[in-house]
Amino acid sequence: MHQIFPRNENDLTQLQKLYEESDKVNFWKAPSKINKSVDIMVPQVEKRNFLDFLSKHHMTSTIVVKDLVKLLKAKEFDLRSQIRLRYPNERRLNDDYSRKLYLRMGEYYSYVEISWWLKYLEQKFPNLVEVISIGKTYEERSIYGVKIGAKKREPSRIIWIDGGIHAREWASVHTALYFVNELVSGYENDALITKYLNLLDFYIFPCVNPDGYEFTRTDQYDPAIRFWRKNRSPQKCFAHNGSQFCCKGVDLNRNFDFHFAEVGASSSPCSEIYRGENAFAELETKAIRDKVLSIKDRLDAFITLHTYSQLWIYPYSHKKNAYPSDVNDLKNVAKQAVESLFKLYGTMYRYGTGPETIYAYSGGSSDWVKQNTPTKYTYTIELRPSSFNWNGFVLDKRQLIPTARETFEGVKVVIDKIIEEHKFDPRKSIFNDYR
């Protein structure tokens, strides 16, 4: 794992070009600003070419991890030995509801386990939870989520939350599961959660890229597999220097029809940020699009969870100084959200558009939702750790619950704002017999 700090615009340009065009190295942290770290995983067979690239452009790197495979094996051993170890104040009483709901928080789960749990919740809480499948993947997996909300007299306003659109970002999947756990277990046990579910419906999809997610679990010690980013769509081939290259997968968060293919995406099928042949070419992005459009008139918030860098990103991200007309409201709520999040553990988030916080990119889901539906609050949240760390894709299990809990505190700010703006009357929102 190499870490580079671009010193000037030329360094930044060359690294961005490598990021968009290379299929040989894997960027964990993309180039964004001068003097901001760039983390690149370099396979041993590419070491010579990578060093030649650095020499050609007069750049230097620091090796932060010499043997990533060895580290992954050591980390897995370390995690197994830490199951009972917790940070101070990490667990609170309401976390123990996970025992009631048969899925212990603070662990990484397979997609089969996740799907089973969602169906179990529907069976156990039929008046509160409904399993939703929005489509199938290339490997015939259903893209499952849950609708959570008490029975209402009229159709409710909706908050959408998803995770796992990038396969290697396991902590985002856990955070979405934690939200499900808190909402379901908190109903009639926590006054605030009960109010939320009496007034709103939550559509939560813990993993919208299940093929990619499961692929990363097939060999957790092979960096090329564990840190796979894309989905697993069929191979696309292209010719280069007289040779033909074929690679699987598309970066789903570059495949939405928002300034498609303009910036921060690659036309090379072997790139980790390959945008696809055209917008909505992928089964997963089509499924998200179709479900969002079917509920767009009731959708008040669209929140997509990613890792990592501790960022709360609002539209638009395709270029600098591009904002929706209600950007001040989006910005103010983001500011309040990161302040609320900070109060729990002191975790510091930055907020802004993509170019203001990380880098410009087009084809993202939250930008598409903002531009093409009446949805007001659309956010991309980059979870722990901060951009000063390199290991965000292998987040220590001991940090999973704190990460999810503090993020939920931020999301509550969005929920409270929606309730405030709609001036809901709880007395009119639910059936008398919802219990």
KOLZA-709305 format. One record per residue: residue in three letters; x, y, z of N, C-alpha, C in turn. Coordinates in steps of 0.1 Angstrom, whole numbers, plus 2048, in hexadecimal, padded with zeros to 3 digits. Example, Ala and Ser with C-alpha at 12.3 -4.5 7.8 and 13.67 -1.06 7.14 Angstrom:
BEGIN
ALA8847C784E87B7D384E8847DF84E/SER8807EA8478897F584788180084F/
END
This chain:
BEGIN
MET8087F480080080080080980C800/HIS8088147F58108217F480782D7F7/GLN80D8367FE80684380180E84F7FB/ILE8078577F380D8627EC80686F7F0/PHE80E8797F18088877F480B88F7E8/PRO8018927DF80489A7D38088A87D7/ARG8138AD7D28198BA7D68148C67CE/ASN80F8C37C280A8CE7B98008C97AF/GLU7FB8D27A77F18CE79D7F58C3794/ASN8028C37908068B97878068AB78D/ASP80B8AA79A80A89D7A17FB8997A1/LEU7F28A27A57E489F7A67DE89A799/THR7E28A178E7DD89D7817E288F77D/GLN7EE88C77F7F487F77B7ED874784/LEU7EB8767907E586C7997D686A795/GLN7D08757927C287478D7C186C780/LYS7CA86E7777CB86776B7CD85876D/LEU7D68557767D984777A7CC841780/TYR7C58487897B984478F7AE840785/GLU7AD84877B7A28467717A583C767/GLU7B283A7647B68327587BC82575C/SER7C38237687CA81776B7C180C770/ASP7C480076B7BD7F47707C77EB778/LYS7D37F077B7DD7E87817DF7EB790/VAL7DB7F77947DC7FA7A27CF7FE7A8/ASN7CD7FD7B57C07FF7BB7C180B7C5/PHE7B98157C27B98217CA7B081F7D6/TRP7B58207E27AC81F7EE7A882E7F1/LYS7B08377EE7AD8457F07B184D7E4/ALA7A78527DD7A98587D07B08667D1/PRO7B786A7C77BD8787C77B28827C7/SER7B388C7D07A98967D17AE8A47D2/LYS7B98A67DB7BE8B47DD7CD8B37DF/ILE7D48BE7DC7E28BF7DF7E48BD7EE/ASN7EF8B57F17F38B27FF7E98AA806/LYS7E08A47FF7D789A8067DA88C801/SER7DB88380B7E18768087D986E7FE/VAL7E08667F67DB85D7EC7E084F7EF/ASP7D78467F27DB8387F57D982F7EA/ILE7E48277E67E381F7DA7E88117DE/MET7E08077DB7E47F97DD7EB7F47D0/VAL7F87F07D17FF7ED7C58037DE7C6/PRO7FE7D67BD8027C77BC8117C67BA/GLN8167BB7BF8257B97BD8297B97AF/VAL8217B47A68247B37988247C1791/GLU81E7CA79781D7D87928277E2799/LYS82F7DC7A28387E57AA8417ED7A1/ARG8487E67978517ED78F84B7F8786/ASN83F7F57808387FF77883480B781/PHE83080878D82B81379583781C799/LEU84281679D84E81E7A0853826794/ASP85182078985582877C84C83477B/PHE83F83277E83583D77D839848786/LEU83D84479384184F79C84D856798/SER85784E79386485478E86185E783/LYS85985A77985686276D85086F771/HIS84886F77B84187B77F84788278C/HIS85387D78F85A88379B8528837A8/MET84C8787AA8448777B784A86C7BF/THR84886D7CC84C8637D684085D7DD/SER8428517E383784B7EB83D8467F7/THR83484480183883D80D83083080E/ILE83782581183181881282B817820/VAL81E81782181781782E814808832/VAL8137FF8298117F182B81A7EA821/LYS8237E282682C7DB81D8267CE818/ASP81F7C78208197BA81D80A7BA821/LEU8017BD8187F37BF81B7ED7B181F/VAL7F17A78187EC79981B7EF795829/LYS7FB79782D7FF79483B7F779C845/LEU7F57A98417ED7B284A7DF7AD84C/LEU7D97A98407CB7A48417CA798849/LYS7D378F8487D37838507D478685F/ALA7DE78F8627E07938707D479A875/LYS7CD7A286D7C27AA8727B67A1874/GLU7B479786C7A978D86E7AB78687C/PHE7B878287F7BB77C88B7B8785897/ASP7BC7928957BA79C89F7AB79E8A1/LEU7A379F8977957A189878E7968A0/ARG79278A89D78C77E8A478F77F8B3/SER79B7848B679F7848C47987908CC/GLN7927998C478D7A58CA77E7A68CB/ILE77779A8C976879A8C97637A08D5/ARG76979D8E17637A28ED7697AF8F2/LEU7737B48EB7787C18EE7717CC8E8/ARG76E7D78F07667E28EB76C7EF8EF/TYR76A7F98E776F8078EB76680C8F7/PRO76C8158FF76481B909757821904/ASN74C81E90B73E82390773981E8F9/GLU7408138F473C80F8E772E8098E7/ARG72B8018F171E7FA8F17158018FB/ARG7098038F76FE8089006F37FE901/LEU6E98009096DF7F790B6D87F38FE/ASN6D57FD8F66CD7FB8EA6D57F28E0/ASP6E27F18E06E97E88D86E57D98DA/ASP6E17D78E76DE7C98EA6D17C48E4/TYR6C97CD8DE6BE7C88D66C17BF8CB/SER6CE7BF8C76D27B68BC6D17A88C0/ARG6D17A58CD6CF7978D26C17938CF/LYS6B879D8D26AA79A8CF6A77988C0/LEU6AF79F8B86AC79E8A96B57948A2/TYR6BD78C8AA6C57818A46D078589B/LEU6D579189C6E17958946E979E89C/ARG6F57998A06FD7A18A97047AC8A1/MET7027B88A67097C489F7187C38A2/GLY7207C989972E7C989B7367BE894/GLU72F7B888B7357AD8837327AF874/TYR73B7A986C7387A985D73179D85A/TYR72779E85171E79384E71E79083F/SER71B78483B71A78082D70C786828/TYR70B78681B6FE78B8156F3781818/VAL6F67748196EC76A81D6E776D82B/GLU6F07708346EC7738426E477F843/ILE6E878983B6E179683B6D2794836/SER6D178D82B6C478A8256BB78382E/TRP6C17788346B977083E6B4779849/TRP6BC78284E6B878A85A6AD794856/LEU6AE79A84A6A37A384669679B845/LYS69678F84068A78783F68578384D/TYR68E78085668A77D86368378986A/LEU6887958686827A086E6747A2869/GLU6727A085C6647A185665B79785D/GLN66078B85F657780865654784874/LYS65E78987B65C78C88965479988B/PHE6567A388264F7B08846477B3877/PRO63D7AB8746367AD86762F7BA866/ASN62B7C18716257CE87162F7DA870/LEU63C7D68706467E18706507E0865/VAL6537D386165D7D18576587C984B/GLU65C7CE83F6587C78336657C682A/VAL6687BA8266747B881D6717BC80F/ILE67A7C38096797C87FB6847C27F3/SER6817BD7E768B7BA7DD6897C37D1/ILE6947CA7CE6927D47C36987CF7B6/GLY69D7C37B66A27BD7A96AC7B27AC/LYS6B17AD7A16BB7A27A16C97A879C/THR6D37A27A06E17A579C6E579B790/TYR6F179D78B6F57947806F7786785/GLU6FA7847926FC7777976EF77279E/GLU6E477879B6D777479F6D47757AE/ARG6DB77F7B46D77827C26CD78D7C2/SER6C378B7CB6B97967CD6BF7A17D5/ILE6BC7AE7D16C17B97D86B67BD7E3/TYR6B97B87EF6AF7B97F96B17C6802/GLY6A57CA8066A57D58106997D3819/VAL6967DC82268A7DC82A6847E982B/LYS6777E982B66E7F582E66B7F483C/ILE66E7FE84466B7FE85366380A856/GLY65780785C64E81286064180C865/ALA63B81386F62E80F87462381186A/LYS61880986B60D80B861608819862/LYS60581F85760182D8565F382E850/ARG5EC8398535DF83C84C5E283F83D/GLU5EC84683B5F084A82D5FE84782A/PRO60284681D61084381A61984D820/SER62484882662D85082D638856825/ARG63E86182A64B86682465685B827/ILE66085B81E66A85181E67885681F/ILE68084E82768E850828695844822/TRP69E8468196A583A8126B383A818/ILE6B882F81B6C682D8206CC820819/ASP6D78218136DD81580D6EC815810/GLY6F28098107008078127057FD808/GLY7137FB8087197F18007187F27F1/ILE7177FE7EC7177FF7DD7257FD7D8/HIS72F7FF7E073D7FB7DD7407EF7E5/ALA7447E47DF7457D77E574E7D67F1/ARG7597DD7F17637DC7FC75F7E4808/GLU7557EC8087527F58127487EE81D/TRP74E7E48237467DC82C73F7E4838/ALA7467EE83D7417F58487347FD845/SER73280083872680783471A7FD835/VAL71D7F08327127E683370E7E4841/HIS7187E384A7157E285870E7EE85E/THR7117FA85970A80685E6FC80585B/ALA6F980184E6EB80084A6E37F6853/LEU6EA7EB8556E47E085E6E17E686C/TYR6EA7ED8716E97F387E6DC7FC87E/PHE6DA8048746CE80D8736C2804874/VAL6C27F986C6B67F086D6B47EB87B/ASN6BF7E78816BE7E288F6B87EC898/GLU6BD7F88986B98038A16AA80789F/LEU6A680789269880B88F68E800894/VAL6917F48906887E98946887E68A3/SER6937E58A96947E28B768F7EE8C0/GLY6907FA8BA68D8068C267E8098C2/TYR6778038B86688078B86618028C4/GLU65A80B8CA6538098D765C8078E3/ASN6698098E16728088EC67A8158ED/ASP67A81D8E268182A8E26788348DC/ALA67583F8E466B8498E066E84F8D3/LEU67B8528D067F8598C467D8508B8/ILE6828448B968183A8AE6728378AB/THR66A8368B665C8348B465583F8AD/LYS65984B8B06548578A865885689A/TYR664853897669852889660848881/LEU65E83C88765883287F64883487F/ASN64383C88863583F88763284A87C/LEU63D85187963B85C86F641859862/LEU64B85186165284F854654841851/ASP65783E84465C83184066B83183D/PHE67282784168082683D68381B834/TYR68981E82868D81481F69C812820/ILE6A08078256AE8048286B37F8820/PHE6BD7FA8186C37F08106D27EE814/PRO6D57E581D6E27E48236ED7E1818/CYS6EA7DA80D6F57D78046EF7D77F6/VAL6F17E27EE6EB7E37E16F47DD7D6/ASN7007D87DA7097D17D170D7C37D6/PRO7037BB7D87067AE7DF7107A57D7/ASP7107A57CA71A79D7C37287A17C6/GLY72A7AE7C57387B37C973C7B07D7/TYR7327B37E07347B17EE7387A27F1/GLU7317997EB73478B7EE7417877E7/PHE74478D7DC75178A7D675D78E7DF/THR75B7997E676679E7EF7687947FB/ARG75E78C7FD75E783809764775805/THR7667737F876B7667F37797637F7/ASP78276D7F878F76B7FD794778803/GLN7927798107957858187A4788819/TYR7AD77F8147BB7818157C1785808/ASP7B97857FD7BE7897F07B97977EE/PRO7C27A17EE7BE7AF7ED7B67B27E0/ALA7B97AB7D57B27AD7C97A37AA7CA/ILE7A07A07D379379C7D578C7A47E0/ARG7937A57EC78D7AB7F878A7BA7F5/PHE7927C17ED7917CF7EA78A7D27DD/TRP7837C87D777B7CA7CB7707D57CE/ARG76E7DE7C47657E97C67587E87BE/LYS7597E27B374E7E27A97447D77AB/ASN73A7D77A27317CB7A27377C079B/ARG7307B67977367AA79072F7A8783/SER72C7B377C7257B176F72F7AB765/PRO7297A675A73279E75073D7A674B/GLN74779E7467547A47417517AD735/LYS7587B87357597C172A7687C1725/CYS76A7C17187777C071277A7CD70A/PHE7877D070A78C7DB70279A7D86FD/ALA79E7DF6F37AC7DD6ED7B57E86F1/HIS7C17E56F47CB7EF6F87D97EA6F3/ASN7E07F26EB7ED7EF6E77EE7E16E0/GLY7E37DE6D97E37D16D17DF7C56D9/SER7DC7C76E67D77BC6EE7C97BE6F3/GLN7C27B46F67B47B56FB7B47B270A/PHE7AC7BA7117AB7B971F79C7B7722/CYS7987AF72C78B7AC73078A7AD73F/CYS7807B474477E7B575276F7B6756/LYS76C7B176275F7B176775C7BE76F/GLY74F7C177074B7CB77A74A7DA776/VAL7417E177C73F7EF77A73E7F6788/ASP74480278974380A79573480F795/LEU72C80A79E71E80D79D71B81C7A1/ASN7248227A97228307AC72883A7A2/ARG72B83479672E83D78A72483A77F/ASN71A83278271182D777704833777/PHE70183D7806F48447806F584F775/ASP6E98537716E885C7666E886B76B/PHE6F486E7716F687C775704880770/HIS70488876571088C75F71988075C/PHE71287675771986975572686A74D/ALA73086475273D86374B74587074A/GLU74187A751748887750755888758/VAL75588376476188576D76187B778/GLY76E87777C77086E78776B860784/ALA76A85C77776684F77376F84B767/SER76F83E76477883975A77083274F/SER77583274376F82B73877681D736/SER78081A73E78680D73D77F802746/PRO77B7F77407747ED74877C7E7753/CYS7897E97527927E375D7957ED768/SER7907F976779280377178880077D/GLU78D80378978480179477980C794/ILE77A81778C77082178B76982177D/TYR76981577776281376A75481776B/ARG74F82076374282676473781E75D/GLY73B81475573280C74D73081273F/GLU72980A73772880E72971F81A727/ASN71581B73070C82673070582773D/ALA6FE83273F6F883474C6ED82A74E/PHE6EC82575A6E281B75E6E380E756/ALA6F080B7526F27FE74B6F27F2754/GLU6F37F57616F47EA76B6E77E6772/LEU6E57D97756D97D577B6D67DC788/GLU6E17DD7906E07E379D6DC7F279D/THR6E27FA7946DE8087936D080978D/LYS6CC8017846BE80177E6B47FE78A/ALA6B87F57926AF7F179D6AD7FD7A7/ILE6B88037AA6B780F7B36AF81A7AD/ARG6B281D7A06AB82779969C824799/ASP69881879568A8157946828167A1/LYS6898117AC6828127B96818217BD/VAL68C8287BC68B8367C068083E7B8/LEU67F83C7AB6758437A366783F7A7/SER6658327AC65882E7B06538347BD/ILE65D83A7C56598407D265D84F7D2/LYS6618547C76688617C765F86C7CD/ASP65286B7CC6498767D06488767E0/ARG64C86B7E664C86A7F565A86A7FB/LEU66486B7F26728697F76788767FC/ASP67B87780868088480E68F884810/ALA6958788116A48778136A986A80D/PHE6B486B8076BC8608006CA861806/ILE6CE85780E6DB8568146E284A810/THR6EE84B80A6F584080670283F80E/LEU70683481471183281D71D82C816/HIS72883281973582E81374082E81D/THR74B82881A75882B82276382E818/TYR76C83681C76D83D82977384B827/SER77485383177A86083277386A83B/GLN76786584176086E84A75B87B843/LEU75287983A74D88483273E883831/TRP73788E83172988F82F727898822/ILE72489181772589780A71689A805/TYR7148A68007078AA7FA70A8AE7EB/PRO6FF8AE7E37018B27D57068C07D2/TYR70C8C27C770F8B87BC71E8B57BC/SER7228AA7B77308A67B87378A57AA/HIS7318A979F7388A87927418B378F/LYS7408BF7967498CA7947488D37A0/LYS7528DC7A17528E67AB7468F07A9/ASN7418F57B47379007B472B8FC7AC/ALA7278F07AD71A8EB7A77118E77B3/TYR7068EE7B46FD8EC7C06EF8EB7BC/PRO6E78E47C36D88E57C16D38F27C7/SER6C78F57C46C19027C86C09037D7/ASP6BE8F77DE6BC8F77EC6C88F27F4/VAL6D48F67EE6E18F17F46E28F6802/ASN6DD9028066DF9078136D88FE81D/ASP6CC8F981A6C68EF8236CE8E3824/LEU6D38DD8196DB8D18196E78D3822/LYS6EE8DF8206FA8E28276F78E3836/ASN6ED8EA83A6EA8ED8486E78DF84F/VAL6DF8D78496DC8CA84F6E98C1850/ALA6F18C28456FE8BA8467068BF851/LYS7078CC85370F8D285E70A8CE86C/GLN6FC8CE86D6F78C987A6F98BA87C/ALA6F88B38716FA8A48727088A1877/VAL7128A78717208A48757238A9883/GLU71C8B488771E8B98957178AF89F/SER70C8A989C7058A08A470E8938A5/LEU71388F89A71B8838997288858A2/PHE72E8908A173A8938A97388928B8/LYS72C8958BD7298968CB72B8888D2/LEU72987D8CA7298708D073786B8D3/TYR74086B8CA74E8668CC7598708C8/GLY75587C8C375F8868BF7648838B1/THR75D87B8A976187889B75E885893/MET76888988C767896884764892875/TYR7598978707558968627568A485B/ARG7598A484E7588B084674C8AE83D/TYR7468BA83973A8B983173C8C3825/GLY7368BF81A7368C780E7338BF802/THR7358C47F67338BD7EA7408B47E8/GLY73F8AB7DD74A8A37DA7578AA7D8/PRO7578B47CF7638BC7CD7688C47D9/GLU75F8C77E27638CF7EE7698C67F8/THR7668B97F876A8B08037748A57FF/ILE7728A07F377A8957EF77F8967E0/TYR7778957D677A8977C876D8987C0/ALA76F89C7B476389D7AB76188F7A5/TYR75488B7A475087F79D742881798/SER73F87A78D73187A78872C86C787/GLY71F86B78671885E785714858792/GLY71586079D71285C7AA70385B7AD/SER6FF8527B66F18507B96EA85B7C0/SER6F08617CA6E986C7D16E78787C8/ASP6F187B7C06EF8877B76E48847AD/TRP6E38787A86D887579E6CB8767A5/VAL6CA8717B16BD8727B86B98817BA/LYS6C38897BE6C08977C06BB89E7B3/GLN6C189B7A86BE8A279C6B189D796/ASN6AD8907986A388A791696887799/THR69688A7A568A8887AE6888957B7/PRO67C8967BD67A8A17C668189F7D4/THR6898957D66908927E269889E7E6/LYS6978A27F369E8AE7F76AC8AB7FC/TYR6AC8A18066B989F80D6C0892807/THR6CA8947FF6D18897FA6E088A7FE/TYR6E58808046F388080A6FA873807/THR70787580471086A80471986B811/ILE71986181972086182672C858825/GLU73885D826744855827748853836/LEU74784783A74884384875784384D/ARG75983F85A76683E85F76F834856/PRO77C83685878484085F78684C856/SER78E85585B79186285479A860848/SER79B86A8417A48698357B2868838/PHE7B686A8457C48688497C885A84B/ASN7BE85184B7C084384C7C083C83F/TRP7C683083E7C68298317BE81C832/ASN7B981883E7B380B8407A480B841/GLY79D81483A78F81583C78780A837/PHE78C80282E7857F78287867EA831/VAL78F7EB83B7907DF84478E7E5852/LEU7837EC8547817F28617807E886C/ASP7877EA8777877E28837797E0887/LYS7757D388A7677D088E7637D889B/ARG76D7DB8A376A7E38AF7657F18AC/GLN7677F58A076280389C755803895/LEU7507F78927437F688A7387FC891/ILE7357F989E72A7FE8A572C80D8A7/PRO7378128AC7398208AE7378288A1/THR73C82289673A82988972B82A885/ALA72481F88771681F88370E82888D/ARG71182789970982F8A370B83E8A1/GLU71784389F71985189D71385688F/THR71384D88570D8508786FE85287A/PHE6F88498826EA84A8856E685788B/GLU6EF85C8946EC86989A6EC874890/GLY6F48738866F487D87B6E787B873/VAL6E486F8706D886C8676CB87186F/LYS6CB87087C6BF8758846BD884881/VAL6C788B87F6C689987C6BE89B86F/VAL6C18938656B98948586AB89085B/ILE6A988586269B88086569388B86C/ASP69989187769289B87F68F8A7876/LYS6978AB86D6958B68646898B385B/ILE6888A785667D8A484D6708A4855/ILE67089F86166489F8696608AE86C/GLU66A8B686F6678C48716618CB865/GLU6678C985A6628CF84D6548CB849/HIS6518BF84C6438BA8486398BC852/LYS63D8C085E6338C386962A8B886B/PHE62F8AC86D6278A086E61F8A187B/ASP61389B87B60B89A88760A88B88A/PRO61188689461287889860487289A/ARG5FA87A89E5ED8748A15E6870895/LYS5EA8758895E387287D5EB869874/SER5F68648795FF85D86F5FF84E870/ILE5F984887B5F983A87C5EB83487F/PHE5EA82887C5DD82187F5DC81F88E/ASN5D081F8945CF81D8A25D380F8A6/ASP5D380589D5D67F78A05E37F389A/TYR5ED7FC8995FA7F98936017EF89B/ARG5FE7EE8A86057E48B06027D68AC/
END
